[in-house]
Amino acid sequence: KPYVILPMLKGQPIENPNMSQCRAIGHYLAKLHLATENFTQKQSNPFDQNWHRRTLLELKSSLAAQAIQQLEQHFSELYAQHFELPSGIIHSDLFRDNALFVGDNLTGVIDYYFACFEDYLLDVATTVLDWCLNDQNNLDGQKMNAILSAYSSVRHFNEQEKLAWPTYLARAAFRFYLSRLLAEQKASG
């Protein structure tokens, strides 16, 4: 059978990142984006606007009509604005369990399965939503600022990205929410 031998990366995923680890992931993400900005091959985002639309259709059979109506309205609002933002290859799934640390040192990033060509800001928003939630599922402003400051020290956000930030944060959250609803539907069905 086919096999591959790879060197094992040192480190462990972290459950509750500290400020240094947040800064490290912000630096890494910016370096990844800069390193891939001239990459010519384009893999489409598996969680793009069309995925959101298809998922909403799939959820219609298991959710109340009012819930679907609210989700569809939210979807329309999220995609009403179109932004021309810097884009390239993104990780698209840089959750805490995909980053390995020894202490505060980032030793590796894994799971590029969903890597795709997309706006860099979506990658930042996706990362922030996983790395910066507190116990009440609210954004921890200090951790978010640590990631954003570290990122922008390597790759500056342009004015359009600054304006689009709330929308992209909401788009990333909407992806998470729909994917959880879909998983629940499949588990119960």
DAWO-V857938 format. One record per residue. N is the residue number from 1. RES is the residue in three letters. PHI is phi in degrees with one decimal (999 if undefined). D_FIRST is the distance of its C-alpha to the first C-alpha in whole Angstrom. Layout:
# DAWO-V857938
N,RES,PHI,D_FIRST
N,RES,PHI,D_FIRST
This chain:
# DAWO-V857938
1,LYS,999,0
2,PRO,-63.9,4
3,TYR,-150.7,6
4,VAL,-142.4,10
5,ILE,-113.0,13
6,LEU,-125.3,16
7,PRO,-69.0,20
8,MET,-83.6,21
9,LEU,-80.7,24
10,LYS,-78.0,27
11,GLY,113.3,29
12,GLN,-136.0,29
13,PRO,-64.8,30
14,ILE,-116.0,34
15,GLU,-85.5,35
16,ASN,-128.2,39
17,PRO,-65.4,39
18,ASN,-92.6,42
19,MET,-63.4,44
20,SER,-63.7,42
21,GLN,-68.4,39
22,CYS,-63.9,40
23,ARG,-62.8,41
24,ALA,-62.1,38
25,ILE,-72.3,36
26,GLY,-63.8,39
27,HIS,-60.1,39
28,TYR,-58.5,35
29,LEU,-61.9,35
30,ALA,-64.5,38
31,LYS,-64.4,36
32,LEU,-60.0,33
33,HIS,-65.1,35
34,LEU,-65.9,37
35,ALA,-67.4,34
36,THR,-108.3,33
37,GLU,-64.7,36
38,ASN,-107.2,36
39,PHE,-69.8,32
40,THR,-93.2,33
41,GLN,-77.5,30
42,LYS,-123.5,30
43,GLN,-100.9,28
44,SER,-70.9,30
45,ASN,-72.4,31
46,PRO,-68.5,29
47,PHE,-113.1,32
48,ASP,-79.4,35
49,GLN,-57.9,38
50,ASN,-65.4,36
51,TRP,-62.2,34
52,HIS,-57.9,37
53,ARG,-63.0,39
54,ARG,-63.1,36
55,THR,-66.2,36
56,LEU,-60.3,40
57,LEU,-63.0,40
58,GLU,-67.1,37
59,LEU,-79.1,39
60,LYS,-55.7,42
61,SER,-74.9,41
62,SER,-115.8,41
63,LEU,-114.6,44
64,ALA,-64.4,47
65,ALA,-57.0,49
66,GLN,-65.3,51
67,ALA,-64.7,48
68,ILE,-62.6,46
69,GLN,-60.2,49
70,GLN,-65.7,49
71,LEU,-64.7,45
72,GLU,-65.3,46
73,GLN,-65.4,49
74,HIS,-61.4,47
75,PHE,-57.5,45
76,SER,-60.6,47
77,GLU,-66.4,49
78,LEU,-65.3,46
79,TYR,-107.8,45
80,ALA,-68.6,49
81,GLN,-96.1,49
82,HIS,-113.0,47
83,PHE,-116.9,47
84,GLU,-99.3,46
85,LEU,-118.1,44
86,PRO,-59.1,42
87,SER,-142.8,38
88,GLY,174.4,35
89,ILE,-78.3,31
90,ILE,-121.0,31
91,HIS,-70.5,29
92,SER,75.0,30
93,ASP,-152.5,29
94,LEU,-83.4,30
95,PHE,-82.1,31
96,ARG,-56.9,32
97,ASP,-76.4,29
98,ASN,-106.4,27
99,ALA,-122.8,29
100,LEU,-107.7,29
101,PHE,-129.9,32
102,VAL,-116.7,34
103,GLY,63.2,37
104,ASP,-95.3,39
105,ASN,-92.7,36
106,LEU,-73.3,33
107,THR,-105.8,30
108,GLY,-178.6,28
109,VAL,-127.0,27
110,ILE,-122.9,24
111,ASP,63.9,22
112,TYR,-92.2,23
113,TYR,-57.2,22
114,PHE,-97.6,25
115,ALA,-55.2,26
116,CYS,-160.8,29
117,PHE,-93.2,32
118,GLU,-162.9,35
119,ASP,-62.6,38
120,TYR,-57.6,38
121,LEU,-61.1,40
122,LEU,-65.8,38
123,ASP,-65.3,35
124,VAL,-64.2,38
125,ALA,-63.2,39
126,THR,-60.8,36
127,THR,-64.2,36
128,VAL,-58.7,39
129,LEU,-64.5,39
130,ASP,-86.7,36
131,TRP,-82.0,38
132,CYS,-119.5,42
133,LEU,-87.5,42
134,ASN,-91.3,45
135,ASP,-63.7,45
136,GLN,-95.0,47
137,ASN,60.3,44
138,ASN,-106.4,47
139,LEU,-68.0,46
140,ASP,-85.4,47
141,GLY,-59.2,49
142,GLN,-68.6,49
143,LYS,-66.2,45
144,MET,-60.6,45
145,ASN,-64.5,47
146,ALA,-64.8,45
147,ILE,-65.4,42
148,LEU,-64.6,44
149,SER,-66.5,46
150,ALA,-63.8,44
151,TYR,-59.6,42
152,SER,-72.2,45
153,SER,-73.9,46
154,VAL,-105.2,43
155,ARG,-131.6,43
156,HIS,-71.9,46
157,PHE,-78.1,46
158,ASN,-84.4,49
159,GLU,-63.1,51
160,GLN,-63.7,50
161,GLU,-64.0,47
162,LYS,-63.0,49
163,LEU,-68.8,51
164,ALA,-83.4,48
165,TRP,-50.7,46
166,PRO,-59.9,48
167,THR,-66.6,46
168,TYR,-71.1,43
169,LEU,-63.6,43
170,ALA,-68.2,44
171,ARG,-63.5,41
172,ALA,-64.8,38
173,ALA,-63.7,40
174,PHE,-63.9,40
175,ARG,-59.3,36
176,PHE,-60.2,36
177,TYR,-63.5,38
178,LEU,-63.5,37
179,SER,-66.1,33
180,ARG,-67.6,35
181,LEU,-60.1,37
182,LEU,-63.9,34
183,ALA,-63.8,32
184,GLU,-64.1,35
185,GLN,-62.5,35
186,LYS,-68.7,32
187,ALA,-68.5,32
188,SER,-89.6,35
189,GLY,-95.6,35
